[in-house]
Amino acid sequence: MPSTVIRRFFYDETEGNLWVEFTTGRKYVYSGVPEEVAETFRAAFSKGIYFNTRIRDCFPYREVTREDATNS
């Protein structure tokens, strides 16, 4: 089921980073996310509920800015 809050996400298993883009256009990277958490997020029926209860405020994060994108 498509999420009304999360547009897309990508998990980098080598770094343990979960990149999340919201429907607002804001992008964040969450650090130290275990692979099993990312896989459960991917399989979750409600990505928004899973994100809010198991990822948001549970892992260090930072907002990805336009500057970050141009420096990559």
Chimera marker file (.cmm) of the C-alpha trace (Angstrom):
<marker_set name="trace">
<marker id="1" x="0.000" y="0.000" z="0.000" r="1" g="1" b="0" radius="0.5"/>
<marker id="2" x="1.455" y="3.426" z="-0.915" r="1" g="1" b="0" radius="0.5"/>
<marker id="3" x="2.244" y="5.692" z="2.009" r="1" g="1" b="0" radius="0.5"/>
<marker id="4" x="0.633" y="9.099" z="2.354" r="1" g="1" b="0" radius="0.5"/>
<marker id="5" x="3.692" y="10.339" z="4.285" r="1" g="1" b="0" radius="0.5"/>
<marker id="6" x="6.748" y="8.577" z="2.854" r="1" g="1" b="0" radius="0.5"/>
<marker id="7" x="7.514" y="9.044" z="-0.840" r="1" g="1" b="0" radius="0.5"/>
<marker id="8" x="10.516" y="6.703" z="-1.034" r="1" g="1" b="0" radius="0.5"/>
<marker id="9" x="13.384" y="5.271" z="0.969" r="1" g="1" b="0" radius="0.5"/>
<marker id="10" x="16.675" y="3.518" z="0.427" r="1" g="1" b="0" radius="0.5"/>
<marker id="11" x="18.720" y="1.418" z="2.823" r="1" g="1" b="0" radius="0.5"/>
<marker id="12" x="22.517" y="1.343" z="2.512" r="1" g="1" b="0" radius="0.5"/>
<marker id="13" x="23.474" y="-1.900" z="4.223" r="1" g="1" b="0" radius="0.5"/>
<marker id="14" x="27.217" y="-1.188" z="4.068" r="1" g="1" b="0" radius="0.5"/>
<marker id="15" x="26.817" y="2.001" z="6.121" r="1" g="1" b="0" radius="0.5"/>
<marker id="16" x="23.619" y="1.117" z="8.013" r="1" g="1" b="0" radius="0.5"/>
<marker id="17" x="21.991" y="4.320" z="6.761" r="1" g="1" b="0" radius="0.5"/>
<marker id="18" x="18.312" y="4.613" z="5.947" r="1" g="1" b="0" radius="0.5"/>
<marker id="19" x="17.539" y="7.456" z="3.529" r="1" g="1" b="0" radius="0.5"/>
<marker id="20" x="13.925" y="8.621" z="3.688" r="1" g="1" b="0" radius="0.5"/>
<marker id="21" x="12.140" y="11.128" z="1.462" r="1" g="1" b="0" radius="0.5"/>
<marker id="22" x="8.791" y="12.388" z="2.687" r="1" g="1" b="0" radius="0.5"/>
<marker id="23" x="5.897" y="13.546" z="0.525" r="1" g="1" b="0" radius="0.5"/>
<marker id="24" x="6.718" y="17.088" z="1.662" r="1" g="1" b="0" radius="0.5"/>
<marker id="25" x="10.007" y="16.782" z="-0.246" r="1" g="1" b="0" radius="0.5"/>
<marker id="26" x="12.145" y="16.814" z="2.898" r="1" g="1" b="0" radius="0.5"/>
<marker id="27" x="14.848" y="14.152" z="3.042" r="1" g="1" b="0" radius="0.5"/>
<marker id="28" x="16.555" y="12.632" z="6.056" r="1" g="1" b="0" radius="0.5"/>
<marker id="29" x="19.218" y="10.025" z="6.666" r="1" g="1" b="0" radius="0.5"/>
<marker id="30" x="18.951" y="7.817" z="9.772" r="1" g="1" b="0" radius="0.5"/>
<marker id="31" x="22.239" y="6.291" z="10.985" r="1" g="1" b="0" radius="0.5"/>
<marker id="32" x="22.913" y="2.955" z="12.646" r="1" g="1" b="0" radius="0.5"/>
<marker id="33" x="19.700" y="1.323" z="11.454" r="1" g="1" b="0" radius="0.5"/>
<marker id="34" x="19.996" y="-2.472" z="11.648" r="1" g="1" b="0" radius="0.5"/>
<marker id="35" x="19.259" y="-4.368" z="8.451" r="1" g="1" b="0" radius="0.5"/>
<marker id="36" x="16.352" y="-6.246" z="10.078" r="1" g="1" b="0" radius="0.5"/>
<marker id="37" x="14.676" y="-2.929" z="10.964" r="1" g="1" b="0" radius="0.5"/>
<marker id="38" x="15.041" y="-1.729" z="7.367" r="1" g="1" b="0" radius="0.5"/>
<marker id="39" x="13.683" y="-5.014" z="5.998" r="1" g="1" b="0" radius="0.5"/>
<marker id="40" x="10.691" y="-4.923" z="8.342" r="1" g="1" b="0" radius="0.5"/>
<marker id="41" x="10.079" y="-1.301" z="7.310" r="1" g="1" b="0" radius="0.5"/>
<marker id="42" x="10.163" y="-2.361" z="3.654" r="1" g="1" b="0" radius="0.5"/>
<marker id="43" x="7.596" y="-5.115" z="4.314" r="1" g="1" b="0" radius="0.5"/>
<marker id="44" x="5.346" y="-3.088" z="6.629" r="1" g="1" b="0" radius="0.5"/>
<marker id="45" x="1.742" y="-2.628" z="5.539" r="1" g="1" b="0" radius="0.5"/>
<marker id="46" x="1.753" y="0.886" z="6.986" r="1" g="1" b="0" radius="0.5"/>
<marker id="47" x="5.145" y="2.436" z="6.389" r="1" g="1" b="0" radius="0.5"/>
<marker id="48" x="4.151" y="5.612" z="8.257" r="1" g="1" b="0" radius="0.5"/>
<marker id="49" x="3.120" y="3.787" z="11.424" r="1" g="1" b="0" radius="0.5"/>
<marker id="50" x="6.214" y="1.585" z="11.381" r="1" g="1" b="0" radius="0.5"/>
<marker id="51" x="8.444" y="4.583" z="10.762" r="1" g="1" b="0" radius="0.5"/>
<marker id="52" x="6.888" y="6.594" z="13.601" r="1" g="1" b="0" radius="0.5"/>
<marker id="53" x="7.078" y="3.768" z="16.144" r="1" g="1" b="0" radius="0.5"/>
<marker id="54" x="10.356" y="2.010" z="15.227" r="1" g="1" b="0" radius="0.5"/>
<marker id="55" x="12.609" y="4.506" z="13.439" r="1" g="1" b="0" radius="0.5"/>
<marker id="56" x="11.702" y="8.127" z="14.141" r="1" g="1" b="0" radius="0.5"/>
<marker id="57" x="13.392" y="9.328" z="17.339" r="1" g="1" b="0" radius="0.5"/>
<marker id="58" x="15.060" y="5.909" z="17.745" r="1" g="1" b="0" radius="0.5"/>
<marker id="59" x="18.145" y="6.539" z="15.606" r="1" g="1" b="0" radius="0.5"/>
<marker id="60" x="20.405" y="9.547" z="15.050" r="1" g="1" b="0" radius="0.5"/>
<marker id="61" x="19.356" y="11.491" z="11.978" r="1" g="1" b="0" radius="0.5"/>
<marker id="62" x="20.023" y="14.601" z="9.977" r="1" g="1" b="0" radius="0.5"/>
<marker id="63" x="18.165" y="16.412" z="7.265" r="1" g="1" b="0" radius="0.5"/>
<marker id="64" x="19.674" y="16.110" z="3.801" r="1" g="1" b="0" radius="0.5"/>
<marker id="65" x="19.880" y="19.564" z="2.281" r="1" g="1" b="0" radius="0.5"/>
<marker id="66" x="20.360" y="20.767" z="-1.251" r="1" g="1" b="0" radius="0.5"/>
<marker id="67" x="24.002" y="21.494" z="-0.341" r="1" g="1" b="0" radius="0.5"/>
<marker id="68" x="24.502" y="17.841" z="0.658" r="1" g="1" b="0" radius="0.5"/>
<marker id="69" x="23.229" y="16.724" z="-2.733" r="1" g="1" b="0" radius="0.5"/>
<marker id="70" x="25.561" y="19.002" z="-4.674" r="1" g="1" b="0" radius="0.5"/>
<marker id="71" x="28.601" y="18.041" z="-2.585" r="1" g="1" b="0" radius="0.5"/>
<marker id="72" x="28.066" y="14.298" z="-3.094" r="1" g="1" b="0" radius="0.5"/>
<link id1="1" id2="2" r="1" g="1" b="0" radius="0.2"/>
<link id1="2" id2="3" r="1" g="1" b="0" radius="0.2"/>
<link id1="3" id2="4" r="1" g="1" b="0" radius="0.2"/>
<link id1="4" id2="5" r="1" g="1" b="0" radius="0.2"/>
<link id1="5" id2="6" r="1" g="1" b="0" radius="0.2"/>
<link id1="6" id2="7" r="1" g="1" b="0" radius="0.2"/>
<link id1="7" id2="8" r="1" g="1" b="0" radius="0.2"/>
<link id1="8" id2="9" r="1" g="1" b="0" radius="0.2"/>
<link id1="9" id2="10" r="1" g="1" b="0" radius="0.2"/>
<link id1="10" id2="11" r="1" g="1" b="0" radius="0.2"/>
<link id1="11" id2="12" r="1" g="1" b="0" radius="0.2"/>
<link id1="12" id2="13" r="1" g="1" b="0" radius="0.2"/>
<link id1="13" id2="14" r="1" g="1" b="0" radius="0.2"/>
<link id1="14" id2="15" r="1" g="1" b="0" radius="0.2"/>
<link id1="15" id2="16" r="1" g="1" b="0" radius="0.2"/>
<link id1="16" id2="17" r="1" g="1" b="0" radius="0.2"/>
<link id1="17" id2="18" r="1" g="1" b="0" radius="0.2"/>
<link id1="18" id2="19" r="1" g="1" b="0" radius="0.2"/>
<link id1="19" id2="20" r="1" g="1" b="0" radius="0.2"/>
<link id1="20" id2="21" r="1" g="1" b="0" radius="0.2"/>
<link id1="21" id2="22" r="1" g="1" b="0" radius="0.2"/>
<link id1="22" id2="23" r="1" g="1" b="0" radius="0.2"/>
<link id1="23" id2="24" r="1" g="1" b="0" radius="0.2"/>
<link id1="24" id2="25" r="1" g="1" b="0" radius="0.2"/>
<link id1="25" id2="26" r="1" g="1" b="0" radius="0.2"/>
<link id1="26" id2="27" r="1" g="1" b="0" radius="0.2"/>
<link id1="27" id2="28" r="1" g="1" b="0" radius="0.2"/>
<link id1="28" id2="29" r="1" g="1" b="0" radius="0.2"/>
<link id1="29" id2="30" r="1" g="1" b="0" radius="0.2"/>
<link id1="30" id2="31" r="1" g="1" b="0" radius="0.2"/>
<link id1="31" id2="32" r="1" g="1" b="0" radius="0.2"/>
<link id1="32" id2="33" r="1" g="1" b="0" radius="0.2"/>
<link id1="33" id2="34" r="1" g="1" b="0" radius="0.2"/>
<link id1="34" id2="35" r="1" g="1" b="0" radius="0.2"/>
<link id1="35" id2="36" r="1" g="1" b="0" radius="0.2"/>
<link id1="36" id2="37" r="1" g="1" b="0" radius="0.2"/>
<link id1="37" id2="38" r="1" g="1" b="0" radius="0.2"/>
<link id1="38" id2="39" r="1" g="1" b="0" radius="0.2"/>
<link id1="39" id2="40" r="1" g="1" b="0" radius="0.2"/>
<link id1="40" id2="41" r="1" g="1" b="0" radius="0.2"/>
<link id1="41" id2="42" r="1" g="1" b="0" radius="0.2"/>
<link id1="42" id2="43" r="1" g="1" b="0" radius="0.2"/>
<link id1="43" id2="44" r="1" g="1" b="0" radius="0.2"/>
<link id1="44" id2="45" r="1" g="1" b="0" radius="0.2"/>
<link id1="45" id2="46" r="1" g="1" b="0" radius="0.2"/>
<link id1="46" id2="47" r="1" g="1" b="0" radius="0.2"/>
<link id1="47" id2="48" r="1" g="1" b="0" radius="0.2"/>
<link id1="48" id2="49" r="1" g="1" b="0" radius="0.2"/>
<link id1="49" id2="50" r="1" g="1" b="0" radius="0.2"/>
<link id1="50" id2="51" r="1" g="1" b="0" radius="0.2"/>
<link id1="51" id2="52" r="1" g="1" b="0" radius="0.2"/>
<link id1="52" id2="53" r="1" g="1" b="0" radius="0.2"/>
<link id1="53" id2="54" r="1" g="1" b="0" radius="0.2"/>
<link id1="54" id2="55" r="1" g="1" b="0" radius="0.2"/>
<link id1="55" id2="56" r="1" g="1" b="0" radius="0.2"/>
<link id1="56" id2="57" r="1" g="1" b="0" radius="0.2"/>
<link id1="57" id2="58" r="1" g="1" b="0" radius="0.2"/>
<link id1="58" id2="59" r="1" g="1" b="0" radius="0.2"/>
<link id1="59" id2="60" r="1" g="1" b="0" radius="0.2"/>
<link id1="60" id2="61" r="1" g="1" b="0" radius="0.2"/>
<link id1="61" id2="62" r="1" g="1" b="0" radius="0.2"/>
<link id1="62" id2="63" r="1" g="1" b="0" radius="0.2"/>
<link id1="63" id2="64" r="1" g="1" b="0" radius="0.2"/>
<link id1="64" id2="65" r="1" g="1" b="0" radius="0.2"/>
<link id1="65" id2="66" r="1" g="1" b="0" radius="0.2"/>
<link id1="66" id2="67" r="1" g="1" b="0" radius="0.2"/>
<link id1="67" id2="68" r="1" g="1" b="0" radius="0.2"/>
<link id1="68" id2="69" r="1" g="1" b="0" radius="0.2"/>
<link id1="69" id2="70" r="1" g="1" b="0" radius="0.2"/>
<link id1="70" id2="71" r="1" g="1" b="0" radius="0.2"/>
<link id1="71" id2="72" r="1" g="1" b="0" radius="0.2"/>
</marker_set>
